[in-house]
Amino acid sequence: MKKSALKENSIHGTASFPLHVYSKVRERDYHVGYHWHEELEFIFVEDGVMEVTINSEMLEVTKGQFIFINSGDLHQITSTGPSIHHAIVFHPDILNFDYPDTSQNSIITPITKGYLRFPSSTQMEELLKESIVDKLMNIIKTNKIPFEISALRIKIMLLEIILALFERKLFGELQTNVKEKQENIKKVMTYIQDNYEKKILLEDLASLLNMNKNYFSKYFHQAIGKTPITYINEYRCEKAAELLKNSDLKVLDISLMVGFDNFSYFIRRFKEHKRYSPIQYRKKYILN
């Protein structure tokens, strides 16, 4: 079933403590396409290599490393081989205190409102990285013990991470133009997701933002690091890959279903994106 939007609306954790740890053990390729959510997400790679693209920046996260994903950021995650990673996903509101104080007003509230952004790990010294990795691993372990004990411990560890980053002045401020661009790109991506089976013209996408198609193409490429046509083709190829794995439909029928009206073009684009032809890809998953 097709989702109606790229925004993720899943509930993570419980109403009283909206945090969940997703531990993923993958024996082969793994891909989650561009999406966004209100929650903060901390990813820790236990083994393997993950490629995480946040907005237009692609970052390679290897064994023992982590990455922060801010609320509202467009991101996608890819691995081309076996991997183990853990995603700590939580709503910023769990950081709040029941009573306001100086620290909440100057640190916590700007974070929960999205005005302060978590930094890239490239901005951190090694000792700080090691300390954060220890805390992330402890959060993952603590999440498995009874809720009454784990919730408070996890909140304390999250606040300790925030304090360490704040003391080193590593938080960045959200720029208005960045927020506006994110919202514009989300609008375009949602349109593509809702209409990928049909013919999509650049003019259609540009008109969503009241731009001409040439300016729009540059604007889109600046935002996510690829052209609108490349993004549409990759999105269609991911939809085709799902059908190749989960159905017995003919490859030609699949290519038409996901919006390619030229079969040869579909074969080329699929192989370029997934490293296998559609038939090879299907056989790979049947055999494995």
N, C-alpha and C positions, 0 to 999 in steps of 0.2 A: 504493500500500500504506500502511496506517495504521501510524504509529509506536506503540510500546507505552508511551512516556512522553515527557513534555516535556523531560526531561533530555537534553542533547546528549551523545552518546558518541563522536563522531567523533575520530579521531586527527589532531592538528594538528602538522605538521612531522614529525620523525623521532624514533625512540626515544632517540637520543643528544642531539638538540637539538629539543625539542618546542615549536617556534614556527613559525607560518606567517602570511604576509601574504596576505589575500584582497582583491584589487582588483576592485571592481564598477563597471561602466559600464552605466547603465540609461537607456534612451531614454524610458521611461514609468514608470507607477506601480510601486512596489516595496514589498513587505511581508513581514516575518518576524515571526510571532506570538510571544507570550510563551514563553520558554524560559530555561534556565539551564545553566551548565556550570562545572566546577571551574577552568577556565582564566581568567586575566585577559584582558580585551579592551580595546584602545585603538583608538578609531575616529577617523579623520581624514577630514574632508569636503573633497575637492579642488574640487568644484563642485556647485551645487544646494543644496537644503535637505533635511535629514533630521530627522524627529521620532523621538526616542529616549525611550521610557518605561522608567524604571528603578524597579521596585516601583510606587509610586503617583505618581512625579514625572515629568511629561512635559517634555522639554527640546528646544528647537529648536537644531539644530546647523547652522550655515550655512557657506558657502564660507570655507575657511581656518581653521575651528575644529575642536576635538577634544573627545572625551569619554572618561572612564575608566569601565569597567564592572568591578566587583569580582567576585571568585570567588563563585559561588552566588547572585548577584543575579538576580531575575526581570527580564527585559527584552524589549522588542519594538522593531522598527525599521520606520519607514514613510517613504516619499517619495511625493508626489503628482505628481511631474514628473520630467524628466531629471535625473540626478545621477551624480556620480562619487565614490565613497568607498572608503577602504581600512581594513580591519579587521586589526589586529595581534593575533593570538590566541596566547597562550603559557601553558604550565604554570608556576606560580610556582616550581617546583623549579629551573628553570634559573638563578634568581638566587642559589642557594646556592653556597658555597665548599666546596672539598674539605676544608679544615681550619677548625675553628671559631676565631673571633677575637671581639674585643669588639664590632666593628661588626655582625657576623652575629648575635650574641646579642641585641643591643639594637634592631636595625633589620630585618635580612633575615628572620630566623626568624618574628617576629610577622607580617610581610607574607605569607610563604609559608604560614603556618598560618591566615591570614585574620583575625587579631586586629586588625591595622591595616588601614584601608580608604583607598583612594585618594580624594582630594577631588573636589568639583565644580569645574569651571574658573571658576565664578563667584566662588570664594574667592581667585583668583590675580590678582596685578597684571599689567599688560599685558606688561611686559618678560619675566616668567616664562613667560607664554603663548607669546610669540614664540620664546623659547628652546626650549620643549617642541615647538612646531610644527616648528622646524628639525630637532630630533632625530628626530621621528616621520617626517619626509620622508626623512631620511638612512637610517633603518631600512628604509623601503620600498625605497629605491634599493639599499642594501647587500644586501638579501635576494636580489637578482638575480645577485650575483656568486658565484664558487665558494665552497662551504660552508666549506672550511678557513679562508678569510679572513673570511667574513661572520659566522660564529658568534661569534667573540671580539669583533668590532667592535659587533655588535648588543647583546651582553651588557653591554659597557662603556657604551653609550648608555642602555640601560634603567637601569643603576645610577646614571648621572649624573642621570637624571630623578628617581629615588628620592631621591638625595642632596639635590637642589634642593628637593624638597617637604619632606623631613625637616628641613633647616636652617631652613625657614620655619614649622615646626610645623603643617603642613597636613594630616597624616594624622589620621584619626579612629579611635577605638576601636569595635570591634564590640560593640553592646549585646546582652546575652543575650535580651532580649524581642524584639528585631528578628530575631535568628536563629531563634527559636522560631516567630515569625509567618511568616517566609519558608518554613520547613519545613511548616507547616500549610497555607499557600496552595498550595504545590507539590503536596501530597497531594490537595487538592481539584481543582486543574487537571488532574492526571494522571487522576483519575476522570472528569472531563468529557471529556478527549480519548479515553479508552477507551470512553465510552458516549454520545457526542454523537448517534449515530443513533437512540437510544432516548429515551423520555420521561424527563426528569430533573426530579425534584421538589426544592424547597428543603429539604424534610425529609431527603431522601437525603444531600444535601451537608452539612447541619448535623450529621447523625448521625456523619459521618466524624470530626468534631472534638468530639463529645459536647456540642454546643450546641443551644439552641433556635433555630428558624429566624429569628426577629426579630433576636436578638443576632448570629447568624451573618452575616446580610445586612449589618449595620453593620460587622462585623469585616472582611469581605471587601472592602467598599467602601473602608474605611480603608487597606487593604493595597495595592490596585492602582488605586484611583481610579474604579472603576465597579462597578455592582451585579452579583451573580452572574448574573442574567437577561441583562443587557447583554453580559457576557462570553460566555455560552453562545451568544447570538444572533450575536455577531461571529465567534466561532469557527466556527459552522455556516456563516455567510456566506463565510468564507474557504475552507472546504471546497467550498462550492458554486461559488465562483469558479474553483477549480482544475478542477472538472468541466466548467464552461462553456467554459474555454479548451482543455481537452484531450480532450473527448469530444463526440459528436453526440447525447447523451442529451437527451430533452425536458426543458424547464425544470420542468414539473410533477414528473417522475420524480426530478429532481435534488433538488427541495425535500423530497420524501419521504425520499430516501436520506440526507440530512444531518440529518434529525430534525425538520423542520417539518411538522406535521400540518394546518396551515391555509395554503393557497396564497396568499391575499391578504396574510396576515400576513408570509409569507416575502418577497413582493414589496416590501412597505413597509420591512421591516427591511434587505433587501439594498440598496435604493436609498439608505436612510439611511446605511448603512455604506460603500458603494462609490461613491456619487454617480451611479450609473447604474442603470437597471432591469436585470434579468438579461439580457434580449434585447439591450438597448443595449450592455451589457458584452461580450457574446459577439461582436457585430458589430464593436465597437471593436478587439478582438484579432484577429479574422479579417482586417479591413481593414489593420491595422498589421503 
